[in-house]
Amino acid sequence: ACAVRLGEEWICDSLGFATVTIATSRLQRILATLSLENRCFDPGTRERSVLFVVPCGEMHLFAVNLMEERFRLRGWETSMVIDDLRLDLPCLLATSDFQLVCIAWLDSTLVKRVESVLHAIHTSVNRDRTCVIAGGPAAAEHSRWLEERGVEKICSNAQIALDTAERLGATRISAQIATGINGSLLE
C-alpha cells in the first residue's frame, strides 16, 4: 500500500525524485529485514524455486524486488536476472531447474525484448516441470499476446502470482510423484 501511494504521488508530481528514492530505499530495507525474520523454513518448500526475468530496458525494478521478497517470505528460493546481451538466458534456463519463471513486464515499449525472453523460454524450459507466468502493467495490456505464446497466467498482483505459483507447482509435483518420474507425464 505504501509503495502504491509513493507511485501515485510520483505520477501526480506531489513528491520529488529524492523523496521517492529515499522512501523506496527505506521500504526495501524494511522488507529485507522482515524477510530475514519471517522466512518460511517448511521442509516441503525447500525445492521451490522461481526465476524473475526482467526484459532489458525496464527502468523501475522496485516492484520486481517487492515480488521477489514476497516469494522469499513464502519459502521460495529466488533469482532475478535482467535479460541483456551479456546474459545467456537459454543456457541459464536449460541448466537450471526452476519450478516457476516469472516475466516482469512493466514498459509496453519493450515488446521485442519480451519476445526474445519468450523465445528463450520456449526453446530451453521443460514446460512439464516449469510454470511460466507474467505480471506488470504491460503484461496485463498484452495478456492475449502472452497467452498465445505459452504464458500460463497473467497476474495482476503479487498475491495472485504467489497463489498461482503454489497451485500450479503443487499440481505438477503431485503429478510427477504419482507417475514416479521427474520429467514429462508423457514419457
C-alpha positions as CSV (number, residue, x, y, z in Angstrom):
1,A,0.0,0.0,0.0
2,C,2.9,2.4,0.8
3,A,4.6,1.6,-2.4
4,V,1.4,2.2,-4.4
5,R,0.9,5.5,-2.7
6,L,4.5,6.6,-3.5
7,G,3.9,5.7,-7.1
8,E,0.7,7.6,-7.3
9,E,2.2,10.7,-5.7
10,W,5.2,10.5,-8.0
11,I,2.9,10.3,-11.0
12,C,0.9,13.3,-9.8
13,D,4.2,15.2,-9.2
14,S,3.5,15.7,-5.5
15,L,6.8,14.1,-4.5
16,G,10.2,14.8,-5.8
17,F,12.8,12.4,-7.0
18,A,14.9,12.5,-3.9
19,T,11.9,11.9,-1.6
20,V,10.7,8.9,-3.6
21,T,14.2,7.4,-3.9
22,I,14.8,7.7,-0.1
23,A,11.3,6.3,0.7
24,T,11.7,3.4,-1.7
25,S,15.2,2.6,-0.3
26,R,13.7,2.5,3.2
27,L,10.9,0.3,2.1
28,Q,13.3,-2.1,0.5
29,R,15.4,-2.3,3.7
30,I,12.3,-2.9,5.9
31,L,11.2,-5.6,3.6
32,A,14.6,-7.3,3.5
33,T,14.7,-7.2,7.4
34,L,11.2,-8.7,7.6
35,S,12.2,-11.3,5.1
36,L,15.1,-12.5,7.2
37,E,13.0,-12.5,10.4
38,N,9.9,-14.2,8.9
39,R,11.2,-16.6,6.3
40,C,9.4,-19.8,5.9
41,F,11.5,-22.9,6.8
42,D,9.0,-25.6,6.0
43,P,11.0,-28.6,4.7
44,G,8.4,-29.1,2.0
45,T,9.1,-25.8,0.4
46,R,12.9,-26.1,0.0
47,E,12.7,-27.3,-3.6
48,R,10.5,-24.4,-4.8
49,S,12.5,-22.0,-7.0
50,V,11.5,-19.0,-9.1
51,L,13.4,-17.0,-11.7
52,F,12.2,-13.5,-12.2
53,V,13.2,-12.4,-15.7
54,V,13.2,-8.6,-16.4
55,P,13.5,-7.5,-20.0
56,C,16.4,-5.2,-20.7
57,G,15.3,-1.6,-20.7
58,E,12.9,-1.8,-17.7
59,M,13.6,1.3,-15.7
60,H,11.7,0.6,-12.5
61,L,12.7,-2.5,-10.6
62,F,11.3,-1.8,-7.2
63,A,8.1,-3.7,-7.8
64,V,10.0,-6.7,-9.0
65,N,12.2,-6.6,-5.9
66,L,9.0,-6.5,-3.8
67,M,7.7,-9.5,-5.6
68,E,10.9,-11.4,-5.1
69,E,10.8,-10.7,-1.4
70,R,7.2,-11.8,-1.2
71,F,8.2,-15.2,-2.7
72,R,11.2,-15.4,-0.3
73,L,8.8,-14.8,2.6
74,R,6.8,-17.8,1.5
75,G,9.8,-20.1,1.4
76,W,10.8,-19.9,-2.3
77,E,14.4,-19.8,-3.5
78,T,14.5,-16.8,-5.8
79,S,16.7,-15.5,-8.5
80,M,16.3,-12.4,-10.6
81,V,18.0,-11.6,-13.9
82,I,17.9,-8.8,-16.4
83,D,17.8,-10.2,-19.9
84,D,20.5,-8.4,-21.8
85,L,23.3,-9.2,-24.3
86,R,25.7,-10.3,-21.5
87,L,23.2,-13.0,-20.2
88,D,22.8,-16.3,-21.9
89,L,19.2,-16.8,-20.9
90,P,18.7,-20.0,-22.9
91,C,21.7,-21.6,-21.2
92,L,20.6,-20.4,-17.7
93,L,17.1,-21.9,-18.3
94,A,18.4,-25.1,-19.7
95,T,20.9,-25.8,-16.9
96,S,18.6,-24.8,-14.0
97,D,15.6,-26.4,-12.6
98,F,13.2,-23.5,-11.8
99,Q,9.7,-24.5,-10.9
100,L,8.5,-21.1,-11.9
101,V,9.6,-18.4,-14.4
102,C,8.0,-15.0,-13.9
103,I,8.4,-12.4,-16.6
104,A,8.2,-9.0,-15.0
105,W,7.0,-6.6,-17.8
106,L,6.1,-3.0,-16.9
107,D,7.0,-1.0,-20.0
108,S,4.9,-1.7,-23.1
109,T,7.6,-0.4,-25.5
110,L,9.7,-3.5,-24.7
111,V,7.7,-6.0,-26.8
112,K,10.7,-7.1,-28.9
113,R,12.7,-7.7,-25.7
114,V,9.9,-9.8,-24.2
115,E,9.6,-11.7,-27.5
116,S,13.3,-12.8,-27.1
117,V,12.6,-13.8,-23.5
118,L,9.6,-15.9,-24.6
119,H,11.7,-17.5,-27.3
120,A,14.4,-18.4,-24.8
121,I,11.8,-19.9,-22.5
122,H,10.1,-21.8,-25.4
123,T,13.4,-23.4,-26.5
124,S,15.0,-24.0,-23.2
125,V,12.5,-24.9,-20.5
126,N,10.9,-28.2,-19.7
127,R,7.3,-27.0,-19.6
128,D,6.1,-30.2,-17.8
129,R,8.2,-29.1,-14.8
130,T,8.2,-25.3,-15.1
131,C,5.3,-22.9,-14.9
132,V,5.6,-19.6,-16.8
133,I,3.7,-16.6,-15.6
134,A,3.9,-12.8,-16.2
135,G,3.0,-9.7,-14.3
136,G,3.1,-5.9,-14.6
137,P,1.1,-3.3,-16.4
138,A,2.5,-4.2,-19.8
139,A,1.8,-7.9,-19.2
140,A,-1.8,-7.1,-18.4
141,E,-2.1,-4.9,-21.5
142,H,-0.7,-7.7,-23.7
143,S,-2.3,-10.6,-21.9
144,R,-3.7,-12.3,-25.0
145,W,-0.4,-12.0,-26.9
146,L,1.4,-13.6,-23.9
147,E,-1.1,-16.4,-23.6
148,E,-0.7,-17.1,-27.4
149,R,3.0,-17.5,-26.7
150,G,2.6,-20.0,-23.9
151,V,2.4,-17.9,-20.7
152,E,0.1,-19.8,-18.4
153,K,-1.2,-16.9,-16.3
154,I,-1.0,-13.1,-16.3
155,C,-1.0,-11.9,-12.7
156,S,-2.3,-8.5,-11.7
157,N,-0.8,-8.5,-8.3
158,A,1.7,-10.3,-6.0
159,Q,-0.9,-12.4,-4.2
160,I,-2.3,-13.8,-7.4
161,A,1.2,-14.6,-8.6
162,L,2.0,-16.5,-5.3
163,D,-1.3,-18.4,-5.3
164,T,-0.9,-19.3,-9.0
165,A,2.7,-20.4,-8.4
166,E,1.9,-22.6,-5.4
167,R,-1.2,-24.1,-7.1
168,L,0.5,-24.9,-10.4
169,G,3.7,-26.0,-8.7
170,A,1.9,-28.3,-6.3
171,T,-0.2,-29.8,-9.2
172,R,2.9,-30.6,-11.3
173,I,4.9,-32.0,-8.3
174,S,2.0,-34.2,-7.4
175,A,1.6,-35.5,-11.0
176,Q,5.4,-36.3,-11.1
177,I,5.2,-38.2,-7.8
178,A,2.1,-40.1,-8.9
179,T,3.8,-41.2,-12.1
180,G,7.2,-41.8,-10.5
181,I,9.1,-39.6,-13.0
182,N,11.0,-36.4,-12.9
183,G,10.1,-35.2,-16.5
184,S,7.1,-35.3,-18.7
185,L,4.0,-37.2,-17.9
186,L,4.1,-38.5,-21.5
187,E,7.4,-40.3,-21.1
